[in-house]
Every structure is written in structure tokens, then in C-alpha cells.
């Protein structure tokens, strides 16, 4: 894939999102798809109540259109891009149902954890079965080494854990204006570059389609946000990001590229564990981005620091993958 092709893909998805947003946001507002803010969250967020949510629909449509159009133009529409779209749309539908229940019934809880888990497992298994129709490598490589472990059919258990884990990790991170849109765009761009190093142009196409769409969405999602992506967007992004790491055979590298998501998730696990065992909290509030807010940081400062962290670890990961 040439630089010109890459820029074209980024431009198409970016422009499509920028065109869709001014159409979709008023529509979401007319349908009264407003965000409900949890009462136990930072009080400064209460002013965001009513901001249109489910905006993930906008960039998911853009990603699908760009992948299909560019994939056919450049003859890069393959089984792997179909699998990526399956995970993106499948996890997005779960998020859409979750958001829809919250909006319709005006509550903070949508689908139950079990309902979401069952849906995520079904989609993960379907993706694995599609991959097994070809010559999918079921081994996991240890980053920056020649060591790998072949899981065989047990790889499906890892795939379920990986997709479910990272979809929920990205979902937990989605708590500040522009936080996930920025960090996820960096992570997808990093894996797009890694895919190019591996000569997997079809996967790179999808990764850059997501990157462009998220950058377009960020125009409307940056503080103060005119629209939130909701679970529709965050679950879709997390599942797709994990799936890309699987397809480029850099599964464990996602722990570095997606370090922000990992830290956010660990902060919740530590907070819950500490409170249950010691009846004491480690952080003022979890996920950890709220801790920094309650420590006096402005929302923009938290977002910029997390974006910067995501960019630094992504550059390190790409450098090590390319030269080590």
C-alpha cells in the first residue's frame, strides 16, 4: 500500500464522518437519545446530561463504507476484512442495544453483564470459525522474540477473552470528551503501520479507515462534546482493535499499544478489589481518569495527558516491532 493510498483511505473515512455528523447529531437529538449521567460520577459531568449519545453509529457507518469501497477499488476486500467488519458491527450492535435500553428507560444500566457477555462470545466464536476456513495461525508470538505458543483449537478461548476484555476496556475508558476517540485513533494507526510492515494491506486499510473516521468524529466529540459515541462506539472499537492485533499476530503487543485502556481497566479492578477486601478505596474514583479529575485536573488536561501517553507507547511499539 502506497502513501497516497493510505492518505486516500484516511481522507475518505474522515470526510464521510464529517458529512454524517451534522446530519446524525440533530437526528439523535430529535429522537431524544440523550446521555444519562450517573449520579455517583463527578458532579461537573451533570451538565453533560442530555448530550446526544449513540454517536458511534456515525463512524461505524463511515468505517464500513470506506472499507467496502476502498477494499473493492484496491482489491483488498478479503476474508480478514470481513472478519474485522463482523466484529466491529457485532460488538457495535451489542452496544447499540445497551445504549437503546438506557435511553428508552432513562437509566444508567442497559443490557445485563451476562447478556453482553453472551453476545460477545457468540460474535468471537463466529469470527474464529470464519478464520478457520482459511489457514489461520493459532499460535501466539511473544513480542520482540522468535518464541510462539500454538494454542490450536483452544485459541478460540483466548480470542473470546481478548475481544471481550478489550471491548470492555475501551468501554471503561470512554468517560471524558474525546478520550477514546483520540487514544483509539492512535492505537489503530499504530496497528495500521504494523500491518504495512507485515505486508497485510487489507488489514492496514481497515485500520486507517477507523483512524480517519475517529479523527472526523473527534471534531464533534472533543470538549465540549456535541455527541458521545456511547457503548455503540466503544464496544465496537475495543472488539475491532483486539481483532486487528490477532490478525497481525501481535496479540500481546496490544498490551503496550493499548496501555491506556489496560491502566483504566486495572484501576477499576484494583478499586473494587481493595474496597471488597479492605473497605478502603485506592483512588478517589475509578476508572482512573476520574481520579485525576477529582484531584483538580481539568478534563482537557486529563485527556491530553492520556492521548500523549497513548502516542508515546504506540510509537515505542511500532519502533520495536519494526527494528527489534
Secondary structure, 3 states (H helix, E strand, C coil): CCHHHHHHHHHHHHHHHHHHHHHHHHHHHHCCCECCCCCCCCHHHHHHCCCECCCHHHHHHHHHHHHHHHHHHCCCCCHHHHHHHHHHHHHHHHHHHHHHHHHHHCCCCCCCHHHHHHHHHHHHHHHHHHHHCCCCCCEEECCCCCCEEECHHHHHHHHHHHHHHHHHHHHHHCCCCCHHHHHHHHHHHHHHHHHHHCCCHHHHHHHHHHHHHHHHHHHHHCCCCCCCCHHHHHHHHHHHHHHHHHHCCCCCCHHHHCHHHHHHHHHHHHHHHHHHHHCCCCCCCCCHHHHHHHCCCCHHHHHHHHHHHHHHHHHHHHHHHHHC
